């Protein structure tokens, strides 16, 4: 008789440093998600908007997911020059890398 493996629960990791993104973790991967508000003027919305979680990317490790969030966050704004973009990316990456490094040392 074969055993059915019970699915483990999903953990959610939210932090102001990650906003507007967050991470969910299950037994297989780390998923980068974002809360999205639907458009109430869309023809299928019946005049109401709703908020839902949109899965964006899947990664096998937390450090890889954090690195992707740094990239996503730095791509959210327009920049007046390459220097400004690189400075912002480095700042976000440094902040998030600290989390990743702390996680690796556990």
Kinemage of the C-alpha trace (Angstrom):
@kinemage 1
@onewidth
@group {chain A} dominant
@subgroup {mainchain}
@vectorlist {calphas} color= white
{ca unk a 1} P 0.000 0.000 0.000
{ca unk a 2} L 1.505 3.353 -0.999
{ca unk a 3} L 1.500 6.319 1.311
{ca unk a 4} L 0.203 9.681 0.238
{ca unk a 5} L 2.631 12.413 1.153
{ca unk a 6} L 0.828 15.227 2.919
{ca unk a 7} L 1.635 18.603 1.430
{ca unk a 8} L 3.364 20.920 3.840
{ca unk a 9} L 2.021 24.370 4.484
{ca unk a 10} L 3.135 27.461 2.649
{ca unk a 11} L 5.058 30.091 4.580
{ca unk a 12} L 4.865 33.774 3.695
{ca unk a 13} L 7.834 36.119 4.076
{ca unk a 14} L 6.935 39.822 4.080
{ca unk a 15} L 9.268 42.683 4.878
{ca unk a 16} L 9.158 46.433 4.133
{ca unk a 17} L 12.528 46.066 2.381
{ca unk a 18} L 10.950 43.684 -0.145
{ca unk a 19} L 7.809 45.724 -0.871
{ca unk a 20} L 5.882 45.735 -3.133
{ca unk a 21} L 6.968 42.105 -3.428
{ca unk a 22} L 6.899 39.232 -0.956
{ca unk a 23} L 7.987 35.617 -0.920
{ca unk a 24} L 6.107 32.419 -0.256
{ca unk a 25} L 7.967 29.224 0.531
{ca unk a 26} L 6.810 25.661 0.192
{ca unk a 27} L 8.698 22.389 0.297
{ca unk a 28} L 9.930 22.832 -3.291
{ca unk a 29} L 10.646 26.489 -3.995
{ca unk a 30} L 10.559 30.149 -3.091
{ca unk a 31} L 7.980 32.109 -5.067
{ca unk a 32} L 8.205 35.857 -5.598
{ca unk a 33} L 4.719 37.351 -5.519
{ca unk a 34} L 3.065 40.717 -5.734
{ca unk a 35} L -0.389 41.841 -4.658
{ca unk a 36} L -2.321 43.156 -7.658
{ca unk a 37} L -5.555 45.130 -7.651
{ca unk a 38} L -7.790 44.343 -10.594
{ca unk a 39} L -9.187 47.122 -12.753
{ca unk a 40} L -12.773 47.882 -11.741
{ca unk a 41} L -13.460 49.338 -15.203
{ca unk a 42} L -12.582 46.074 -16.972
{ca unk a 43} L -15.610 44.611 -18.752
{ca unk a 44} L -15.477 41.379 -16.709
{ca unk a 45} L -15.135 43.080 -13.316
{ca unk a 46} L -18.827 43.937 -12.832
{ca unk a 47} L -17.686 47.321 -11.497
{ca unk a 48} L -15.723 45.861 -8.594
{ca unk a 49} L -12.000 45.549 -8.122
{ca unk a 50} L -10.357 42.810 -6.129
{ca unk a 51} L -6.884 42.154 -4.810
{ca unk a 52} L -5.095 38.927 -5.627
{ca unk a 53} L -1.606 37.479 -5.370
{ca unk a 54} L 0.281 37.220 -8.639
{ca unk a 55} L 3.152 34.738 -8.786
{ca unk a 56} L 6.079 36.241 -10.695
{ca unk a 57} L 9.131 33.975 -10.353
{ca unk a 58} L 10.130 30.663 -8.763
{ca unk a 59} L 13.580 29.930 -7.272
{ca unk a 60} L 15.116 26.947 -5.492
{ca unk a 61} L 16.860 29.075 -2.836
{ca unk a 62} L 16.086 32.179 -0.802
{ca unk a 63} L 19.269 34.044 -1.840
{ca unk a 64} L 18.347 33.671 -5.528
{ca unk a 65} L 14.828 34.936 -4.852
{ca unk a 66} L 16.197 37.927 -2.933
{ca unk a 67} L 18.606 38.750 -5.752
{ca unk a 68} L 15.708 38.755 -8.229
{ca unk a 69} L 13.704 41.079 -5.978
{ca unk a 70} L 16.637 43.529 -5.978
{ca unk a 71} L 16.552 43.485 -9.772
{ca unk a 72} L 12.761 43.919 -9.890
{ca unk a 73} L 12.824 46.816 -7.427
{ca unk a 74} L 15.536 48.658 -9.326
{ca unk a 75} L 13.517 48.298 -12.547
{ca unk a 76} L 10.420 49.976 -11.116
{ca unk a 77} L 11.534 53.563 -11.664
{ca unk a 78} L 12.878 55.675 -14.486
{ca unk a 79} L 16.398 57.026 -14.136
{ca unk a 80} L 18.077 60.089 -15.624
{ca unk a 81} L 21.321 58.264 -16.176
{ca unk a 82} L 23.149 55.004 -15.949
{ca unk a 83} L 25.035 56.171 -12.854
{ca unk a 84} L 21.769 56.802 -11.025
{ca unk a 85} L 20.413 53.359 -11.998
{ca unk a 86} L 23.608 51.577 -10.940
{ca unk a 87} L 23.703 53.442 -7.610
{ca unk a 88} L 20.081 52.490 -6.862
{ca unk a 89} L 20.641 48.883 -7.882
{ca unk a 90} L 23.754 48.646 -5.700
{ca unk a 91} L 21.890 50.111 -2.716
{ca unk a 92} L 18.959 47.704 -3.034
{ca unk a 93} L 21.283 44.763 -3.727
{ca unk a 94} L 23.449 45.562 -0.707
{ca unk a 95} L 20.431 45.701 1.597
{ca unk a 96} L 18.974 42.455 0.299
{ca unk a 97} L 22.369 40.715 0.040
{ca unk a 98} L 22.769 41.182 3.786
{ca unk a 99} L 19.654 39.042 4.266
{ca unk a 100} L 20.950 36.424 1.847
{ca unk a 101} L 24.357 36.289 3.521
{ca unk a 102} L 22.766 35.960 6.956
{ca unk a 103} L 20.589 33.137 5.638
{ca unk a 104} L 23.569 31.273 4.152
{ca unk a 105} L 25.429 31.419 7.460
{ca unk a 106} L 22.625 29.663 9.378
